[in-house]
Amino acid sequence: MTIPLFVGRFKMVTAKWINALRGTPGSPVWQRNYHDRIIRDLHEFHRIADYITANPSRWDDRSKA
């Protein structure tokens, strides 16, 4: 199974499950596309992990700009 096929099926199944729990059939849950990247070393892994961890705390700042 290719990565795009896996991600597509994962998003489909989880969106149906989430919408069933919310009672919102057919509502969008996931963004349309995703960005993939090969992590080549431990330094890059830590940089990306730090970005992912800190990103939600920057959402409010972006809406004020």
Phi and psi restraints in degrees (range 20) as a CNS / XPLOR table:
assign (resid 1 and name C) (resid 2 and name N)
       (resid 2 and name CA) (resid 2 and name C) 1.0 -79.6 20.0 2
assign (resid 2 and name N) (resid 2 and name CA)
       (resid 2 and name C) (resid 3 and name N) 1.0 160.5 20.0 2
assign (resid 2 and name C) (resid 3 and name N)
       (resid 3 and name CA) (resid 3 and name C) 1.0 -61.7 20.0 2
assign (resid 3 and name N) (resid 3 and name CA)
       (resid 3 and name C) (resid 4 and name N) 1.0 -46.9 20.0 2
assign (resid 3 and name C) (resid 4 and name N)
       (resid 4 and name CA) (resid 4 and name C) 1.0 -60.3 20.0 2
assign (resid 4 and name N) (resid 4 and name CA)
       (resid 4 and name C) (resid 5 and name N) 1.0 -37.5 20.0 2
assign (resid 4 and name C) (resid 5 and name N)
       (resid 5 and name CA) (resid 5 and name C) 1.0 -66.9 20.0 2
assign (resid 5 and name N) (resid 5 and name CA)
       (resid 5 and name C) (resid 6 and name N) 1.0 -42.7 20.0 2
assign (resid 5 and name C) (resid 6 and name N)
       (resid 6 and name CA) (resid 6 and name C) 1.0 -60.9 20.0 2
assign (resid 6 and name N) (resid 6 and name CA)
       (resid 6 and name C) (resid 7 and name N) 1.0 -47.9 20.0 2
assign (resid 6 and name C) (resid 7 and name N)
       (resid 7 and name CA) (resid 7 and name C) 1.0 -63.4 20.0 2
assign (resid 7 and name N) (resid 7 and name CA)
       (resid 7 and name C) (resid 8 and name N) 1.0 -42.0 20.0 2
assign (resid 7 and name C) (resid 8 and name N)
       (resid 8 and name CA) (resid 8 and name C) 1.0 -60.9 20.0 2
assign (resid 8 and name N) (resid 8 and name CA)
       (resid 8 and name C) (resid 9 and name N) 1.0 -44.8 20.0 2
assign (resid 8 and name C) (resid 9 and name N)
       (resid 9 and name CA) (resid 9 and name C) 1.0 -67.7 20.0 2
assign (resid 9 and name N) (resid 9 and name CA)
       (resid 9 and name C) (resid 10 and name N) 1.0 -40.5 20.0 2
assign (resid 9 and name C) (resid 10 and name N)
       (resid 10 and name CA) (resid 10 and name C) 1.0 -59.0 20.0 2
assign (resid 10 and name N) (resid 10 and name CA)
       (resid 10 and name C) (resid 11 and name N) 1.0 -47.0 20.0 2
assign (resid 10 and name C) (resid 11 and name N)
       (resid 11 and name CA) (resid 11 and name C) 1.0 -64.3 20.0 2
assign (resid 11 and name N) (resid 11 and name CA)
       (resid 11 and name C) (resid 12 and name N) 1.0 -39.0 20.0 2
assign (resid 11 and name C) (resid 12 and name N)
       (resid 12 and name CA) (resid 12 and name C) 1.0 -65.2 20.0 2
assign (resid 12 and name N) (resid 12 and name CA)
       (resid 12 and name C) (resid 13 and name N) 1.0 -49.8 20.0 2
assign (resid 12 and name C) (resid 13 and name N)
       (resid 13 and name CA) (resid 13 and name C) 1.0 -65.1 20.0 2
assign (resid 13 and name N) (resid 13 and name CA)
       (resid 13 and name C) (resid 14 and name N) 1.0 -45.5 20.0 2
assign (resid 13 and name C) (resid 14 and name N)
       (resid 14 and name CA) (resid 14 and name C) 1.0 -70.3 20.0 2
assign (resid 14 and name N) (resid 14 and name CA)
       (resid 14 and name C) (resid 15 and name N) 1.0 -33.8 20.0 2
assign (resid 14 and name C) (resid 15 and name N)
       (resid 15 and name CA) (resid 15 and name C) 1.0 -64.1 20.0 2
assign (resid 15 and name N) (resid 15 and name CA)
       (resid 15 and name C) (resid 16 and name N) 1.0 -41.9 20.0 2
assign (resid 15 and name C) (resid 16 and name N)
       (resid 16 and name CA) (resid 16 and name C) 1.0 -63.2 20.0 2
assign (resid 16 and name N) (resid 16 and name CA)
       (resid 16 and name C) (resid 17 and name N) 1.0 -41.8 20.0 2
assign (resid 16 and name C) (resid 17 and name N)
       (resid 17 and name CA) (resid 17 and name C) 1.0 -65.0 20.0 2
assign (resid 17 and name N) (resid 17 and name CA)
       (resid 17 and name C) (resid 18 and name N) 1.0 -47.0 20.0 2
assign (resid 17 and name C) (resid 18 and name N)
       (resid 18 and name CA) (resid 18 and name C) 1.0 -62.7 20.0 2
assign (resid 18 and name N) (resid 18 and name CA)
       (resid 18 and name C) (resid 19 and name N) 1.0 -43.9 20.0 2
assign (resid 18 and name C) (resid 19 and name N)
       (resid 19 and name CA) (resid 19 and name C) 1.0 -67.0 20.0 2
assign (resid 19 and name N) (resid 19 and name CA)
       (resid 19 and name C) (resid 20 and name N) 1.0 -32.6 20.0 2
assign (resid 19 and name C) (resid 20 and name N)
       (resid 20 and name CA) (resid 20 and name C) 1.0 -65.8 20.0 2
assign (resid 20 and name N) (resid 20 and name CA)
       (resid 20 and name C) (resid 21 and name N) 1.0 -41.8 20.0 2
assign (resid 20 and name C) (resid 21 and name N)
       (resid 21 and name CA) (resid 21 and name C) 1.0 -65.2 20.0 2
assign (resid 21 and name N) (resid 21 and name CA)
       (resid 21 and name C) (resid 22 and name N) 1.0 -39.0 20.0 2
assign (resid 21 and name C) (resid 22 and name N)
       (resid 22 and name CA) (resid 22 and name C) 1.0 -80.0 20.0 2
assign (resid 22 and name N) (resid 22 and name CA)
       (resid 22 and name C) (resid 23 and name N) 1.0 -19.4 20.0 2
assign (resid 22 and name C) (resid 23 and name N)
       (resid 23 and name CA) (resid 23 and name C) 1.0 74.1 20.0 2
assign (resid 23 and name N) (resid 23 and name CA)
       (resid 23 and name C) (resid 24 and name N) 1.0 33.1 20.0 2
assign (resid 23 and name C) (resid 24 and name N)
       (resid 24 and name CA) (resid 24 and name C) 1.0 -126.9 20.0 2
assign (resid 24 and name N) (resid 24 and name CA)
       (resid 24 and name C) (resid 25 and name N) 1.0 65.2 20.0 2
assign (resid 24 and name C) (resid 25 and name N)
       (resid 25 and name CA) (resid 25 and name C) 1.0 -59.1 20.0 2
assign (resid 25 and name N) (resid 25 and name CA)
       (resid 25 and name C) (resid 26 and name N) 1.0 134.6 20.0 2
assign (resid 25 and name C) (resid 26 and name N)
       (resid 26 and name CA) (resid 26 and name C) 1.0 83.0 20.0 2
assign (resid 26 and name N) (resid 26 and name CA)
       (resid 26 and name C) (resid 27 and name N) 1.0 -5.0 20.0 2
assign (resid 26 and name C) (resid 27 and name N)
       (resid 27 and name CA) (resid 27 and name C) 1.0 -73.6 20.0 2
assign (resid 27 and name N) (resid 27 and name CA)
       (resid 27 and name C) (resid 28 and name N) 1.0 141.8 20.0 2
assign (resid 27 and name C) (resid 28 and name N)
       (resid 28 and name CA) (resid 28 and name C) 1.0 -66.4 20.0 2
assign (resid 28 and name N) (resid 28 and name CA)
       (resid 28 and name C) (resid 29 and name N) 1.0 140.8 20.0 2
assign (resid 28 and name C) (resid 29 and name N)
       (resid 29 and name CA) (resid 29 and name C) 1.0 -118.9 20.0 2
assign (resid 29 and name N) (resid 29 and name CA)
       (resid 29 and name C) (resid 30 and name N) 1.0 -41.9 20.0 2
assign (resid 29 and name C) (resid 30 and name N)
       (resid 30 and name CA) (resid 30 and name C) 1.0 -107.5 20.0 2
assign (resid 30 and name N) (resid 30 and name CA)
       (resid 30 and name C) (resid 31 and name N) 1.0 152.3 20.0 2
assign (resid 30 and name C) (resid 31 and name N)
       (resid 31 and name CA) (resid 31 and name C) 1.0 -68.3 20.0 2
assign (resid 31 and name N) (resid 31 and name CA)
       (resid 31 and name C) (resid 32 and name N) 1.0 158.9 20.0 2
assign (resid 31 and name C) (resid 32 and name N)
       (resid 32 and name CA) (resid 32 and name C) 1.0 -65.9 20.0 2
assign (resid 32 and name N) (resid 32 and name CA)
       (resid 32 and name C) (resid 33 and name N) 1.0 -44.9 20.0 2
assign (resid 32 and name C) (resid 33 and name N)
       (resid 33 and name CA) (resid 33 and name C) 1.0 -117.4 20.0 2
assign (resid 33 and name N) (resid 33 and name CA)
       (resid 33 and name C) (resid 34 and name N) 1.0 173.8 20.0 2
assign (resid 33 and name C) (resid 34 and name N)
       (resid 34 and name CA) (resid 34 and name C) 1.0 -141.7 20.0 2
assign (resid 34 and name N) (resid 34 and name CA)
       (resid 34 and name C) (resid 35 and name N) 1.0 160.1 20.0 2
assign (resid 34 and name C) (resid 35 and name N)
       (resid 35 and name CA) (resid 35 and name C) 1.0 -113.0 20.0 2
assign (resid 35 and name N) (resid 35 and name CA)
       (resid 35 and name C) (resid 36 and name N) 1.0 120.4 20.0 2
assign (resid 35 and name C) (resid 36 and name N)
       (resid 36 and name CA) (resid 36 and name C) 1.0 -106.9 20.0 2
assign (resid 36 and name N) (resid 36 and name CA)
       (resid 36 and name C) (resid 37 and name N) 1.0 153.4 20.0 2
assign (resid 36 and name C) (resid 37 and name N)
       (resid 37 and name CA) (resid 37 and name C) 1.0 -153.4 20.0 2
assign (resid 37 and name N) (resid 37 and name CA)
       (resid 37 and name C) (resid 38 and name N) 1.0 139.0 20.0 2
assign (resid 37 and name C) (resid 38 and name N)
       (resid 38 and name CA) (resid 38 and name C) 1.0 -81.5 20.0 2
assign (resid 38 and name N) (resid 38 and name CA)
       (resid 38 and name C) (resid 39 and name N) 1.0 123.5 20.0 2
assign (resid 38 and name C) (resid 39 and name N)
       (resid 39 and name CA) (resid 39 and name C) 1.0 -87.0 20.0 2
assign (resid 39 and name N) (resid 39 and name CA)
       (resid 39 and name C) (resid 40 and name N) 1.0 117.4 20.0 2
assign (resid 39 and name C) (resid 40 and name N)
       (resid 40 and name CA) (resid 40 and name C) 1.0 -94.5 20.0 2
assign (resid 40 and name N) (resid 40 and name CA)
       (resid 40 and name C) (resid 41 and name N) 1.0 -18.3 20.0 2
assign (resid 40 and name C) (resid 41 and name N)
       (resid 41 and name CA) (resid 41 and name C) 1.0 -157.6 20.0 2
assign (resid 41 and name N) (resid 41 and name CA)
       (resid 41 and name C) (resid 42 and name N) 1.0 172.3 20.0 2
assign (resid 41 and name C) (resid 42 and name N)
       (resid 42 and name CA) (resid 42 and name C) 1.0 -64.8 20.0 2
assign (resid 42 and name N) (resid 42 and name CA)
       (resid 42 and name C) (resid 43 and name N) 1.0 -37.2 20.0 2
assign (resid 42 and name C) (resid 43 and name N)
       (resid 43 and name CA) (resid 43 and name C) 1.0 -60.0 20.0 2
assign (resid 43 and name N) (resid 43 and name CA)
       (resid 43 and name C) (resid 44 and name N) 1.0 -46.1 20.0 2
assign (resid 43 and name C) (resid 44 and name N)
       (resid 44 and name CA) (resid 44 and name C) 1.0 -65.2 20.0 2
assign (resid 44 and name N) (resid 44 and name CA)
       (resid 44 and name C) (resid 45 and name N) 1.0 -38.9 20.0 2
assign (resid 44 and name C) (resid 45 and name N)
       (resid 45 and name CA) (resid 45 and name C) 1.0 -58.2 20.0 2
assign (resid 45 and name N) (resid 45 and name CA)
       (resid 45 and name C) (resid 46 and name N) 1.0 -47.6 20.0 2
assign (resid 45 and name C) (resid 46 and name N)
       (resid 46 and name CA) (resid 46 and name C) 1.0 -66.4 20.0 2
assign (resid 46 and name N) (resid 46 and name CA)
       (resid 46 and name C) (resid 47 and name N) 1.0 -38.0 20.0 2
assign (resid 46 and name C) (resid 47 and name N)
       (resid 47 and name CA) (resid 47 and name C) 1.0 -62.3 20.0 2
assign (resid 47 and name N) (resid 47 and name CA)
       (resid 47 and name C) (resid 48 and name N) 1.0 -45.0 20.0 2
assign (resid 47 and name C) (resid 48 and name N)
       (resid 48 and name CA) (resid 48 and name C) 1.0 -68.9 20.0 2
assign (resid 48 and name N) (resid 48 and name CA)
       (resid 48 and name C) (resid 49 and name N) 1.0 -42.1 20.0 2
assign (resid 48 and name C) (resid 49 and name N)
       (resid 49 and name CA) (resid 49 and name C) 1.0 -60.9 20.0 2
assign (resid 49 and name N) (resid 49 and name CA)
       (resid 49 and name C) (resid 50 and name N) 1.0 -41.2 20.0 2
assign (resid 49 and name C) (resid 50 and name N)
       (resid 50 and name CA) (resid 50 and name C) 1.0 -63.5 20.0 2
assign (resid 50 and name N) (resid 50 and name CA)
       (resid 50 and name C) (resid 51 and name N) 1.0 -40.8 20.0 2
assign (resid 50 and name C) (resid 51 and name N)
       (resid 51 and name CA) (resid 51 and name C) 1.0 -61.4 20.0 2
assign (resid 51 and name N) (resid 51 and name CA)
       (resid 51 and name C) (resid 52 and name N) 1.0 -47.2 20.0 2
assign (resid 51 and name C) (resid 52 and name N)
       (resid 52 and name CA) (resid 52 and name C) 1.0 -63.5 20.0 2
assign (resid 52 and name N) (resid 52 and name CA)
       (resid 52 and name C) (resid 53 and name N) 1.0 -41.7 20.0 2
assign (resid 52 and name C) (resid 53 and name N)
       (resid 53 and name CA) (resid 53 and name C) 1.0 -66.1 20.0 2
assign (resid 53 and name N) (resid 53 and name CA)
       (resid 53 and name C) (resid 54 and name N) 1.0 -41.5 20.0 2
assign (resid 53 and name C) (resid 54 and name N)
       (resid 54 and name CA) (resid 54 and name C) 1.0 -85.4 20.0 2
assign (resid 54 and name N) (resid 54 and name CA)
       (resid 54 and name C) (resid 55 and name N) 1.0 -18.8 20.0 2
assign (resid 54 and name C) (resid 55 and name N)
       (resid 55 and name CA) (resid 55 and name C) 1.0 -56.4 20.0 2
assign (resid 55 and name N) (resid 55 and name CA)
       (resid 55 and name C) (resid 56 and name N) 1.0 -47.2 20.0 2
assign (resid 55 and name C) (resid 56 and name N)
       (resid 56 and name CA) (resid 56 and name C) 1.0 -57.5 20.0 2
assign (resid 56 and name N) (resid 56 and name CA)
       (resid 56 and name C) (resid 57 and name N) 1.0 -31.5 20.0 2
assign (resid 56 and name C) (resid 57 and name N)
       (resid 57 and name CA) (resid 57 and name C) 1.0 -70.2 20.0 2
assign (resid 57 and name N) (resid 57 and name CA)
       (resid 57 and name C) (resid 58 and name N) 1.0 -15.9 20.0 2
assign (resid 57 and name C) (resid 58 and name N)
       (resid 58 and name CA) (resid 58 and name C) 1.0 -93.1 20.0 2
assign (resid 58 and name N) (resid 58 and name CA)
       (resid 58 and name C) (resid 59 and name N) 1.0 -8.2 20.0 2
assign (resid 58 and name C) (resid 59 and name N)
       (resid 59 and name CA) (resid 59 and name C) 1.0 -61.1 20.0 2
assign (resid 59 and name N) (resid 59 and name CA)
       (resid 59 and name C) (resid 60 and name N) 1.0 -43.3 20.0 2
assign (resid 59 and name C) (resid 60 and name N)
       (resid 60 and name CA) (resid 60 and name C) 1.0 -65.2 20.0 2
assign (resid 60 and name N) (resid 60 and name CA)
       (resid 60 and name C) (resid 61 and name N) 1.0 -38.4 20.0 2
assign (resid 60 and name C) (resid 61 and name N)
       (resid 61 and name CA) (resid 61 and name C) 1.0 -60.7 20.0 2
assign (resid 61 and name N) (resid 61 and name CA)
       (resid 61 and name C) (resid 62 and name N) 1.0 -38.3 20.0 2
assign (resid 61 and name C) (resid 62 and name N)
       (resid 62 and name CA) (resid 62 and name C) 1.0 -67.2 20.0 2
assign (resid 62 and name N) (resid 62 and name CA)
       (resid 62 and name C) (resid 63 and name N) 1.0 -34.6 20.0 2
assign (resid 62 and name C) (resid 63 and name N)
       (resid 63 and name CA) (resid 63 and name C) 1.0 -72.8 20.0 2
assign (resid 63 and name N) (resid 63 and name CA)
       (resid 63 and name C) (resid 64 and name N) 1.0 -18.3 20.0 2
assign (resid 63 and name C) (resid 64 and name N)
       (resid 64 and name CA) (resid 64 and name C) 1.0 -87.7 20.0 2
assign (resid 64 and name N) (resid 64 and name CA)
       (resid 64 and name C) (resid 65 and name N) 1.0 -12.8 20.0 2
